């Protein structure tokens, strides 16, 4: 779930871009971008943390930069998780 949704912002194409970033990250690492057994902890991770880096021995730096751009968070001030 995109951070914009978790913070009560309107749905727009930035959420689709976020989803593409998650998919690319997960294809490269075979792991979730964010992983927590509790929903509140997972929401907190999505809003406040960044996923780990992909293996630079396997993938070019450009791919990590693309993932970073796709997973850029656009969060308005005043959301409940900060």
N, C-alpha and C positions, 0 to 999 in steps of 0.2 A: 504494500500500500504506500502510495506516495506521501511525502511529508505535507504537501499542500492539503490533501484530504484529511489527514490527522489533525491539522490545525484549523480546520473549518473554512478553508478557502474554496473558491469556486473551481469546478472542474474545467480544465482547458487543455490545450495540447502539451503543456509542460509535463503533465502526468503521463502521457503516452511516451514522451521522450525519456522520462524517468524509468518507465517500464523496460524500454529498449536497453538502457544502461544496465539494469538488473539482469536482464537475459544475457547480455554479452559477458558481464562479469561472471555469472554462474556457469556459462559455457566454458570460460577460460579456467576457472578454478574448481569446478565441480562441487562448489559449496554455495550456500545461500549468501547473499550480501549481508543480511542481518539475521541473526538466529538467537532466539531466546525462548525458553519454554513457557514464559508468562507473557500474556498480551500486553500488559502495561510496560514491562521491560522491553519488549520488542518495539513498541511504539516509541519509547524513549530512545532506543538505539537508532531507529530510523531518523528521528528528528535531530538528535544531538551527536551522532557518531558518523564516521565514514567507514565504508567497507575496507578490508585490507587491500593490499596491492596484488596485482597478478604477477606471476613469475616472470621476471625480466630476462631470465635465461632462455625462456621459451618464446615470449612475445616481445615485439618491439615496443619501445617507449611510446611511440605514437598511439598504440592501442590503449595504453594506460591513460594517456592524456584524453583520448576520446571518452573513455569510461568516466573519468573525472568530470568532463564537461556534461555528459549525459546525466550524471548523478548529482549535479549541482543543485543545492537546495535553495528554494525561493520561499522563505518563510517570513510572514509579516510579524512584527513585534506584538507581544501580548498573548501569545499562544500558551496553553496550559502546561506544556512540558519543559519550558526553559526556566 
